[in-house]
Amino acid sequence: MLTETAAIPALPDPLPRARRPLHQYGASAVGLIGAVVMLGWLLNLGPLKQVVPGMTAMTFNTALGFLAAGGALHCLPAAGHAGRSRLADSLAVVIILIGGMTLWEYVSGRDLGIDQLLVPAASAATLTALSARMAMASTVCFILVGAALLTSRPPPAPGRWPRLLSLVVLFVAALALVGYAYEISPLYSLTPQTAMALPTAVAFLILGLALVGNNLHDGALQFLANRSPGGASARRLLLAITGALFVLGWLALAGQRAGLYDESFGLALLVSAIIIVASTLVAWQASRLHQSDLILRAKDHRLQLLNSGLEQMVEERTSKLQATLAEVKRLDGLLPICAWCKRIRDDQDYWHSVEGYISSHSRTRFTQAICPRCQAEVAREDLAASLTAPV
C-alpha cells in the first residue's frame, strides 16, 4: 500500500441540485393554486373555490397570498440579482401585511374592510364578515411564510430562522390535513366560521416543503438533500413511516367508528401495527444499507488489488531502470586504453580487448565487418605484395 496519502479534495455540494427542483415546483404549484382560486372568485365558480362541494372555500385574500408567495419563491434562486431580490422582499412584505391585518381583525374585533375589498360583487353577495375572512391559523402561517421569505438567503448564508419558521408552517398544514382525513374539526378550525380550507392546507403544506428545501444548505437537516446513503435512507424512511402511520391511524379510527372494537382495543391494535410496520421498514432499509456496504467493500477490495498491482509494476520498472543506470555508470568515466594495441585495462589490472570489455560491461554484442578505409588499406597491401613478389 502507499505510505503517503494525498489530501482528498472536498466533494462539490450536491444541495443546490437537490434543492432547486423542489423549490421551483413548489413555487409553481402554490402560485397555480392561488391563481385558480382567484379565478373562481372572479367568475363565481364554486368548484374552483371549494374543490370539494360543501366544504369551506379558500378566501380571495388567501389565494392572493399564495400567488404572492409563489412569485417570491421564484425570485429566491436569483437572490444575487438586486432587482429580483427586491421583488422577493416586496412580495414577502405583502404576504405579512395580508396575514397581519387579518390577525389584527381577530384580535381587536374590528373589521378593516380588507376581506371583501377585491372580491367581485356577485361573489361577495353571499359572504358574511367571517366567511370572507381567512382562518386565524392561515393568518399566522402567512406571517411566518413572509418572515421566512425575508430571511432566506442563498448559500452559504445561514438559514436557521427560515428553516424553523418553515417547519412551523409545515406542522400547522399537516395538522389541518390530518383533521380533514380523520374528521376532527378542531385540528383545522377554532370555530366553524374560521376553518382552514382543504386547498389552503394543501397549499401551505407545499409551501412549507418548498421553504424547508430552500434552506437545507446548512443545519441539522441538510443531510436530507444529500445524495449519500445516509441522506437517501433518511428520505425513504421519513416518507415511508409518515405515510404508514397516517394510514394506520386512519384505519384504526375508522374501525372504531364502525363499532368493530372499542377504544382500548383499537389503541392496542394501532400500537401493534406501528411496531410491525416500523420494524419491517427498518429491516428493509438496513438490508439496503447492508447491500450498499457489501458493494462498497467489493469496490474497495478491487481498488486495493489494482493499487497493489500498480505498486508492483512501479517497483519492477524502477528496478529495471536502476539496473540500466548501473550498467551505464559502469561505462562512465576514464578508460585506460593501450595507445598501440587498443586493449583496455580493468580495475584488477587485466587487459581486455575493446570488444570483450564492452560486452562484459553492457548488453552490447559485436559483429565482424571491414570498413571501407581498412578494406582499401588491405587492397593496397595485397597489391604491393604482389608487385614485389619474385617472378
C-alpha positions in Angstrom: 0.0 0.0 0.0 1.1 3.6 -0.5 2.8 5.1 2.5 1.7 8.6 1.8 -1.9 9.6 1.2 -2.8 12.7 -0.8 -5.3 15.1 0.6 -8.8 14.3 -0.8 -10.5 17.4 -2.1 -13.9 18.2 -0.8 -16.8 16.9 -3.0 -19.0 19.6 -4.6 -22.1 20.4 -2.6 -25.0 18.4 -4.0 -27.6 20.5 -2.2 -28.2 23.1 -4.9 -29.1 20.3 -7.4 -31.3 18.5 -4.9 -32.9 21.7 -3.6 -33.7 23.6 -6.8 -36.5 21.3 -8.3 -38.4 21.2 -5.0 -38.1 25.0 -4.8 -39.3 25.7 -8.3 -42.0 23.0 -8.4 -43.4 24.2 -5.0 -43.4 27.8 -6.2 -45.3 26.9 -9.4 -47.8 24.7 -7.5 -48.6 27.3 -4.9 -48.9 30.1 -7.4 -51.2 27.9 -9.6 -53.5 27.1 -6.6 -53.7 30.8 -5.8 -54.4 31.8 -9.4 -57.1 29.1 -9.9 -59.0 30.1 -6.7 -58.8 33.8 -7.6 -60.3 32.9 -11.0 -63.0 31.0 -9.2 -63.9 34.1 -7.2 -63.8 36.4 -10.2 -66.1 34.0 -12.2 -68.1 33.0 -9.1 -67.4 29.3 -9.7 -67.8 27.2 -6.5 -65.8 24.2 -7.6 -62.7 26.3 -8.1 -63.1 27.9 -4.6 -64.1 24.8 -2.7 -62.6 21.9 -4.6 -65.0 19.6 -2.7 -68.6 20.8 -2.7 -70.0 21.6 0.7 -66.6 22.3 2.3 -65.0 25.6 3.4 -63.9 27.7 0.4 -60.5 29.4 0.2 -60.9 33.1 0.6 -59.8 35.6 -2.1 -57.1 37.2 0.2 -55.8 33.7 1.0 -55.4 32.9 -2.8 -53.8 36.3 -3.3 -51.3 35.5 -0.5 -50.4 32.2 -2.2 -50.0 33.9 -5.6 -47.6 36.3 -4.0 -45.7 33.5 -2.2 -45.3 31.6 -5.4 -43.8 34.7 -7.1 -41.5 35.3 -4.2 -40.3 31.7 -4.2 -39.4 32.0 -7.9 -37.3 35.1 -7.2 -35.3 33.5 -4.4 -32.9 31.4 -6.6 -31.7 34.6 -8.2 -31.1 36.5 -5.0 -27.8 37.7 -6.4 -29.7 39.9 -8.8 -30.7 43.1 -6.9 -34.0 43.6 -8.9 -35.4 40.1 -8.3 -34.2 40.2 -4.7 -36.1 43.4 -4.0 -39.1 41.9 -5.7 -39.0 38.8 -3.5 -38.7 41.1 -0.4 -41.6 43.2 -1.6 -43.8 40.2 -2.1 -42.8 38.9 1.3 -43.9 42.2 2.9 -47.3 42.0 1.1 -47.8 38.5 2.5 -47.0 39.7 6.0 -49.4 42.6 5.6 -52.2 40.3 4.4 -51.7 37.9 7.4 -51.0 40.6 9.9 -54.0 42.8 9.1 -56.4 39.9 9.2 -54.9 38.7 12.5 -55.5 42.2 13.9 -59.1 41.9 12.9 -59.4 38.8 15.0 -57.5 40.2 18.0 -59.2 43.6 18.0 -62.7 42.5 16.9 -62.7 45.3 14.2 -63.5 44.9 10.5 -60.8 46.7 8.5 -62.7 46.1 5.2 -59.9 44.1 3.6 -61.6 40.8 3.4 -64.1 41.7 0.6 -62.1 44.5 -0.8 -61.1 42.7 -4.0 -64.0 40.2 -4.2 -66.4 40.8 -7.1 -69.9 41.9 -6.1 -71.5 38.7 -7.4 -69.4 36.6 -5.2 -69.4 39.0 -2.2 -73.2 39.0 -2.0 -73.2 35.5 -0.4 -70.4 36.2 2.1 -70.5 37.3 5.7 -67.8 39.2 7.6 -66.4 35.9 8.9 -66.9 33.7 5.8 -64.9 36.2 3.7 -62.1 36.3 6.3 -59.2 33.7 6.2 -58.8 31.4 9.2 -56.7 32.5 12.1 -54.3 29.7 11.5 -53.9 30.9 7.9 -53.0 34.4 9.1 -50.3 33.0 11.4 -48.9 30.8 8.6 -48.8 33.8 6.2 -46.9 35.9 8.7 -44.4 33.0 9.2 -44.1 32.5 5.5 -43.4 36.1 4.9 -40.8 36.2 7.6 -39.1 33.0 6.2 -39.0 34.6 2.7 -37.5 37.8 4.1 -34.7 36.0 5.9 -34.0 33.4 3.2 -30.6 33.9 1.6 -28.6 31.7 -0.9 -25.7 29.5 0.4 -23.5 29.9 2.3 -25.6 32.4 4.3 -27.2 30.9 7.5 -30.7 29.6 7.2 -31.7 28.7 10.7 -34.6 31.0 11.2 -36.2 30.4 7.8 -36.0 26.7 8.4 -37.6 26.9 11.8 -40.4 29.2 10.6 -41.0 26.8 7.6 -41.2 23.8 9.9 -43.9 25.5 11.9 -45.9 26.2 8.8 -45.4 22.6 7.7 -46.6 21.3 11.1 -49.8 23.5 11.0 -50.7 22.4 7.5 -50.1 18.7 8.3 -52.2 19.1 11.4 -55.1 20.5 9.3 -54.8 17.7 6.7 -54.9 15.1 9.5 -58.0 16.8 10.8 -59.7 16.6 7.5 -58.7 13.0 6.9 -59.7 11.9 10.4 -62.8 14.2 10.5 -61.6 16.0 13.6 -62.6 19.6 13.1 -60.6 21.2 16.0 -57.4 20.4 14.1 -58.3 22.7 11.3 -60.6 25.3 12.8 -61.2 27.1 16.1 -64.8 27.8 15.1 -67.0 26.7 12.1 -66.7 30.1 10.6 -62.9 30.3 10.7 -61.9 26.8 9.4 -58.8 26.5 7.2 -60.0 25.2 3.8 -58.7 21.9 2.5 -57.0 23.5 -0.5 -55.4 26.1 1.8 -54.0 23.3 4.0 -52.6 21.6 0.9 -51.1 24.8 -0.4 -49.4 25.6 3.0 -48.0 22.0 3.0 -46.4 22.5 -0.4 -45.2 26.0 0.6 -43.7 24.7 3.8 -41.9 21.9 2.0 -40.5 24.3 -0.6 -39.3 26.7 2.0 -37.7 23.9 4.0 -36.0 22.7 0.9 -34.8 26.2 0.1 -33.0 26.4 3.4 -31.3 22.9 3.6 -27.9 24.2 2.7 -26.8 24.2 6.4 -28.0 23.0 9.8 -29.1 19.6 11.1 -31.4 18.8 8.2 -29.0 19.3 5.3 -28.4 15.5 5.1 -31.9 15.1 3.8 -30.9 16.7 0.5 -27.6 14.8 0.3 -27.0 12.0 -2.2 -25.1 9.9 0.3 -26.5 6.6 1.6 -27.5 8.3 4.8 -29.5 11.0 3.1 -31.2 8.5 0.8 -32.1 6.3 3.7 -33.5 9.2 5.7 -35.7 10.3 2.9 -37.0 6.8 2.3 -37.7 6.1 5.9 -39.3 9.5 6.5 -41.7 9.2 3.6 -42.5 5.5 4.3 -43.0 5.9 8.1 -45.1 9.1 7.7 -47.4 7.5 5.1 -47.7 4.2 7.0 -48.5 5.9 10.3 -51.1 8.2 8.6 -52.9 5.2 7.0 -52.7 3.0 10.1 -54.2 5.8 12.3 -57.0 6.3 9.8 -57.8 2.6 9.6 -57.8 2.2 13.4 -60.1 5.2 13.8 -62.4 4.0 11.0 -62.7 0.6 12.6 -63.5 2.1 16.0 -66.2 4.4 14.5 -67.7 1.4 12.7 -68.1 -0.4 16.0 -65.7 -3.2 15.2 -63.9 -2.7 18.5 -63.7 -0.3 21.4 -61.1 2.5 22.1 -58.8 0.3 24.2 -58.6 -2.5 21.6 -58.2 0.0 18.8 -55.2 1.6 20.6 -53.6 -1.7 21.3 -54.2 -2.7 17.6 -52.7 0.5 16.4 -49.6 0.2 18.6 -49.0 -3.4 17.4 -49.4 -2.4 13.8 -47.0 0.5 14.2 -44.4 -1.8 15.8 -44.7 -4.3 12.9 -44.6 -1.7 10.2 -41.7 0.3 11.7 -39.7 -2.9 12.3 -40.3 -4.0 8.7 -39.3 -0.7 7.3 -36.2 -0.5 9.5 -35.2 -4.1 8.5 -35.8 -3.3 4.8 -33.7 -0.1 5.0 -31.0 -2.0 6.9 -30.9 -4.6 4.2 -30.4 -1.9 1.6 -27.6 -0.4 3.6 -26.0 -3.8 4.0 -26.1 -4.4 0.3 -24.6 -1.0 -0.3 -21.9 -1.7 2.2 -21.0 -5.0 0.5 -20.8 -3.3 -2.9 -18.5 -0.6 -1.4 -16.3 -3.2 0.2 -16.1 -5.1 -3.1 -15.1 -1.9 -4.9 -12.6 -1.1 -2.1 -11.1 -4.6 -2.4 -10.8 -4.2 -6.2 -9.2 -0.8 -5.7 -6.7 -2.3 -3.3 -5.8 -5.1 -5.8 -5.3 -2.5 -8.5 -3.2 -0.4 -6.2 -1.0 -3.4 -5.3 -0.6 -4.3 -8.9 0.3 -0.8 -9.8 2.9 -0.6 -6.9 4.4 -3.9 -8.1 4.6 -2.7 -11.6 6.3 0.6 -10.4 8.8 -1.4 -8.4 9.6 -3.7 -11.4 10.1 -0.7 -13.7 12.1 1.1 -11.0 14.4 -1.9 -10.6 14.9 -2.2 -14.3 15.7 1.5 -14.6 18.2 1.2 -11.7 19.9 -1.8 -13.3 20.1 0.1 -16.6 21.5 3.1 -14.9 24.1 0.9 -13.1 25.2 -0.6 -16.4 25.5 2.9 -17.9 27.5 4.1 -14.9 29.9 1.1 -15.3 30.9 2.5 -18.7 31.1 6.0 -17.3 34.5 7.8 -16.5 38.1 7.4 -17.9 39.1 4.1 -19.6 42.8 3.2 -19.6 43.4 2.0 -23.2 46.7 1.0 -24.9 47.8 3.5 -27.4 49.3 0.7 -29.6 47.0 -2.3 -29.4 43.9 -0.5 -28.1 43.4 -3.0 -25.3 41.6 -1.8 -22.2 42.8 -2.3 -18.6 40.2 -3.1 -15.8 40.3 -2.4 -12.1 42.2 -5.7 -11.5 45.0 -4.6 -13.9 44.0 -7.1 -16.6 44.0 -6.1 -20.2 41.0 -6.9 -22.4 40.1 -6.3 -26.0 37.7 -3.5 -26.6 35.0 -6.0 -27.7 35.4 -8.1 -24.7 35.4 -5.3 -22.2 32.3 -3.6 -23.6 30.5 -6.9 -23.9 31.2 -7.8 -20.3 30.1 -4.3 -19.0 27.0 -3.9 -21.1 24.5 -5.7 -23.3 26.3 -4.7 -26.4 27.3 -7.6 -28.8 29.7 -7.2 -31.7 29.6 -8.4 -35.3 32.6 -8.6 -37.6 32.9 -6.4 -40.6 35.6 -4.3 -42.5 35.2 -0.6 -43.0 35.9 0.9 -46.4 39.1 2.6 -45.2 40.6 -0.7 -43.9 39.4 -2.5 -47.0 41.3 0.0 -49.2 44.4 -0.4 -47.0 44.3 -4.2 -47.2 43.9 -3.9 -51.0 47.0 -1.7 -51.3 49.0 -4.1 -49.1 48.0 -7.0 -51.3 48.9 -5.1 -54.4 52.2 -4.1 -53.1 52.9 -7.7 -52.0 52.1 -8.9 -55.5 54.3 -6.4 -57.2 57.3 -7.2 -55.0 56.9 -10.9 -55.2 59.6 -12.7 -57.4 58.5 -13.8 -60.9 
